[in-house]
Amino acid sequence: MTRPTLQQSHGPAYTRIYALGAARGENAVPNEELIGPINSSDEWIQQRTGIITRARAGAEVSALDLATEAAKEAIERSGVAPELIDLVIVATISNVQQTPSMAAVVADRVGANPAAAYDSNAACAGYAYAVAQADALIRTGGAHYALVIGAEKLSDVVDPTDRSISFLLGDGAGAAVIGPSDTPGIARTVWGSDGSKAAAVGMNGTLVEFRDGTAEWPTLRQEGQTVFRWAVWDMAKVAKQALDAAGVTGADLAAFIPHQANMRIIDEFAKQLKLPDSVVIARDIATTGNTSAASIPLATHRLLEEHPELSGGLALQIGFGAGLVFGAQVVVLP
Ligand SMILES: CC(C)(COP(=O)(O)OP(=O)(O)OC[C@H]1O[C@@H](n2cnc3c(N)ncnc32)[C@H](O)[C@@H]1OP(=O)(O)O)[C@@H](O)C(=O)NCCC(=O)NCCS
């Protein structure tokens, strides 16, 4: 008996980012508002992190709302009809429900129902991970047009008395529409994890412990110096690998868009990568704070608003955070 031959699909050779959208929490929260319970100062926070204010959403605005707003802008700017979008990935660590996913609801809200839709948790590397997935799925014929969103309302998971991370965090969502391209627009992603350092950053308790009354509402904590050292040493290497994977050098870049974790980490990266002055560096952290999965698309969106001439140029983007996880790739800016 002859066995039937299976068909396997393949899609277009290349993909690119068509357009971006952004939504930030509407309140600019200055350092002064947070320093009391953590015995800190505006000067300390600015010197150690570069943050002046962070964007936070009001009680009535959810991560899902921010995701929807960013997605609508990205779709409108992309010129792709929402009903043609057949894949929606939301990168997030702050969905307030274990299920349903934010992605399925966003897909419906933006007119992309019945797109394949799922949330993915790779913390601050979530957007880079989601871009890698969208690129791969389109090129293998698994989807035609993808909506990728990083969306966080981190103010729901901060403890105002925590000195380790609370003052860094903000709320926002950034979205990208990704589709087929005649020329390469998303280079190979360098990604990975190191679960042996899982305790370095993450939640300080589980929902079960919270239910049983043995822990407070889980909030984020970090070993700042451990994460700082890992970011500066190991992530600079990953950034270099992403340049190699793309077949370009730092001098070929128009922009460098690292995860907005700390201005000092951003400066150290730029030094280690020996980026020439012509490379514009994203510094959205100063007024947005660290928005985890949303930070790279938000920073990219701002960069393109402030420097429209960067459009069509190459950007190296790198995300890293809880897991520990990391992901980096060079993309053509929309
Ligand atoms: C969190 C972070 C800003 C702390 O900065 P740091 O320079 O490492 O600070 P340290 O922990 O070494 O503490 C230095 C001093 O500041 C004090 N300090 C710590 N937190 C403070 C705060 N929130 N406010 C004021 N002072 C603080 C410490 O007590 C210490 O005081 P001492 O010198 O008298 O002992 C920094 O470690 C960081 O950004 N880490 C990486 C974050 C990151 O990339 N996260 C990615 C995951 S999303």
The ligand as a Gaussian input file, in Angstrom:
#p B3LYP/6-31G(d) Opt

LIG

0 1
 C       17.605000      48.571000      40.126000
 C       18.819000      49.435000      39.853000
 C       18.406000      50.755000      39.288000
 C       19.552000      49.673000      41.172000
 O       20.699000      50.445000      40.922000
 P       22.106000      49.994000      41.514000
 O       23.057000      51.004000      41.111000
 O       22.386000      48.585000      41.086000
 O       21.829000      50.064000      43.054000
 P       22.385000      49.080000      44.194000
 O       21.441000      47.957000      44.401000
 O       23.827000      48.752000      43.917000
 O       22.338000      50.027000      45.440000
 C       23.191000      51.161000      45.539000
 C       22.791000      51.987000      46.742000
 O       21.488000      52.580000      46.491000
 C       20.573000      52.178000      47.519000
 N       19.283000      51.923000      46.885000
 C       18.814000      50.777000      46.346000
 N       17.597000      50.969000      45.831000
 C       17.291000      52.251000      46.046000
 C       16.179000      53.055000      45.738000
 N       15.111000      52.559000      45.067000
 N       16.199000      54.363000      46.092000
 C       17.255000      54.870000      46.746000
 N       18.350000      54.159000      47.064000
 C       18.369000      52.873000      46.729000
 C       21.152000      50.922000      48.119000
 O       20.728000      50.758000      49.438000
 C       22.639000      51.193000      48.036000
 O       23.003000      52.048000      49.084000
 P       24.462000      51.925000      49.805000
 O       25.446000      52.234000      48.713000
 O       24.386000      52.933000      50.871000
 O       24.550000      50.506000      50.284000
 C       19.772000      48.719000      38.868000
 O       20.397000      47.645000      39.497000
 C       19.106000      48.208000      37.617000
 O       18.580000      48.953000      36.823000
 N       19.214000      46.877000      37.376000
 C       18.801000      46.240000      36.147000
 C       17.343000      46.404000      35.887000
 C       16.958000      45.660000      34.642000
 O       17.612000      45.694000      33.641000
 N       15.880000      44.946000      34.703000
 C       15.504000      44.176000      33.558000
 C       14.403000      43.330000      33.908000
 S       12.939000      44.127000      33.442000

